[in-house]
Amino acid sequence: MTDALKGLGWAALASATMIGGILFFGEGEETLPRIVRATARLASVAFAVTFVAVAPARFEPGLFVAFALVHTVHLGAVATLVGATRGESLAGARPVAIVGGALAYLFILTFAGMHLTRPAPFTGALAVIRTVGLYYVWLAFTLAYVSRSIVEPGYLPLAAILFAALVVRLWVATTGRSARR
């Protein structure tokens, strides 16, 4: 079994366990928003691990594919919530956030598909595009959590995790050391 498929299996198990627990213990109209928040938090932590592990030239397709699955589960939860509320849950969303999120998903799903079908590390232009995309996704997550932490301090730990991931990634890039030893 490839690393990508192993990562996919672990991500599916984690997502299913989390959503199953919320559905089992959840009640009423607050269940879907709880699933959206929980899947977003799981995806942000999965991204932070992926962001550090692929720095800068490491080939970790399993981690990226696992992150993509977890984040796609989050997209499904958001779509379910939007459908259940007939779009009312998007009332406060800014168009720039929706477009920015769509661009992040486009990157994530494109490269996850490439990781599943490409047996070798990305080189040349693909490596540069992946790196730029990873920083874009980092920025999208970080802006989301920093802006939310102003109103809800409970989001501060997630913002801190993302900043710590950036520091580790930059340290690895500038010192040439591996993130895993």
C-alpha positions in Angstrom: 0.0 0.0 0.0 1.4 3.4 -0.9 2.0 6.1 1.6 -0.7 8.2 0.0 -3.3 5.5 0.4 -2.2 4.8 4.0 -2.7 8.6 4.8 -6.0 8.5 3.1 -7.1 5.6 5.3 -6.1 7.3 8.5 -7.7 10.5 7.5 -11.0 8.7 6.7 -10.9 6.9 10.0 -10.3 10.1 12.0 -13.0 12.1 10.1 -15.6 9.3 10.4 -14.8 8.8 14.1 -15.2 12.5 14.8 -18.4 13.0 12.8 -19.9 9.8 14.2 -19.2 11.0 17.7 -20.8 14.4 17.1 -23.8 12.8 15.4 -24.2 10.3 18.2 -24.0 12.8 21.0 -25.4 15.9 19.2 -28.9 17.1 19.2 -31.0 19.5 17.2 -30.0 22.3 15.0 -26.6 22.9 16.6 -25.2 19.5 15.4 -24.3 20.7 11.8 -22.4 23.8 13.0 -20.5 21.7 15.5 -19.5 19.3 12.7 -18.4 22.3 10.6 -16.3 23.7 13.4 -14.8 20.3 14.3 -13.9 19.4 10.8 -12.3 22.8 10.3 -10.2 22.4 13.4 -9.1 18.9 12.4 -8.2 20.1 8.9 -6.2 23.0 10.3 -4.1 20.7 12.5 -3.7 18.2 9.6 -2.6 21.1 7.4 0.0 22.3 10.0 1.5 18.9 10.2 1.5 18.6 6.4 3.0 22.1 6.0 5.9 21.2 8.2 6.4 17.7 6.8 6.7 18.7 3.2 9.2 21.5 3.9 10.8 22.4 1.6 11.7 19.4 -0.7 10.4 16.4 1.3 8.0 14.1 -0.5 5.2 13.2 1.8 2.2 12.3 -0.4 0.4 10.4 2.3 0.2 13.4 4.6 -1.0 15.8 1.9 -3.6 13.4 0.7 -4.8 12.8 4.2 -5.1 16.5 4.8 -7.0 16.9 1.5 -9.5 14.2 2.6 -10.0 15.8 6.0 -10.5 19.2 4.4 -12.9 17.8 1.8 -15.0 16.3 4.6 -15.1 19.8 6.0 -16.3 21.1 2.6 -19.0 18.5 2.7 -20.1 19.6 6.2 -20.2 23.2 5.1 -22.3 22.3 2.0 -24.6 20.3 4.1 -25.0 23.2 6.5 -25.6 25.6 3.7 -28.3 23.3 2.2 -30.0 22.7 5.6 -30.1 26.4 6.3 -31.1 27.3 2.7 -28.1 29.5 2.5 -28.7 31.5 5.7 -25.5 30.2 7.2 -23.6 32.2 4.4 -25.4 35.4 5.3 -22.3 36.9 7.0 -19.7 35.5 4.7 -17.7 37.9 2.6 -17.4 37.1 -1.1 -13.6 37.4 -0.9 -13.6 34.7 1.7 -15.7 32.4 -0.4 -13.6 33.0 -3.5 -10.3 32.6 -1.5 -11.5 29.4 0.0 -12.6 28.0 -3.4 -9.1 28.8 -4.8 -7.5 27.0 -1.8 -9.8 23.9 -2.4 -8.8 24.0 -6.1 -5.1 23.8 -5.2 -5.7 21.2 -2.5 -7.7 18.8 -4.6 -5.5 19.3 -7.7 -2.4 18.4 -5.9 -4.0 15.6 -3.9 -5.0 14.0 -7.2 -1.5 14.5 -8.5 0.0 12.9 -5.4 -2.3 9.9 -5.8 -1.3 9.4 -9.5 2.4 10.6 -9.5 4.9 8.2 -8.0 7.8 10.7 -7.8 8.4 14.0 -6.0 7.5 17.1 -7.8 10.3 19.0 -9.4 10.8 22.2 -11.3 7.7 24.3 -11.9 5.4 21.8 -10.2 7.5 22.0 -7.0 7.3 25.8 -7.1 3.6 25.9 -7.7 3.0 23.4 -4.9 5.1 25.5 -2.5 3.3 28.7 -3.4 0.0 26.9 -3.0 1.0 25.6 0.4 1.8 29.1 1.6 -1.5 30.3 0.1 -3.4 27.7 2.1 -1.4 28.5 5.2 -2.4 32.2 4.8 -6.1 31.3 4.3 -6.2 29.2 7.4 -4.2 31.7 9.4 -6.3 34.7 8.4 -9.5 32.7 9.2 -8.3 31.8 12.7 -6.7 35.1 13.6 -9.8 37.1 12.5 -12.0 34.7 14.5 -9.8 34.8 17.6 -10.5 38.5 17.9 -14.1 37.7 18.7 -13.7 34.2 20.1 -10.4 33.6 21.9 -10.8 29.9 21.6 -9.4 30.1 18.1 -6.1 31.5 19.4 -4.5 28.1 19.9 -5.2 27.1 16.3 -3.7 30.4 15.1 -0.7 29.7 17.3 -0.3 26.2 15.8 -0.3 27.7 12.3 2.3 30.3 13.2 4.5 27.7 14.8 4.2 25.6 11.7 5.4 28.5 9.6 8.4 29.1 12.0 9.4 25.5 11.8 9.0 25.4 8.0 11.1 28.6 7.5 13.7 27.3 10.0 14.0 24.0 8.1 14.2 25.9 4.8 16.9 28.3 6.0 19.1 25.8 7.8 18.6 22.9 5.4 17.7 20.5 8.2 15.0 17.9 8.0 11.8 18.4 9.9 12.1 14.7 10.9 15.2 13.2 12.4 
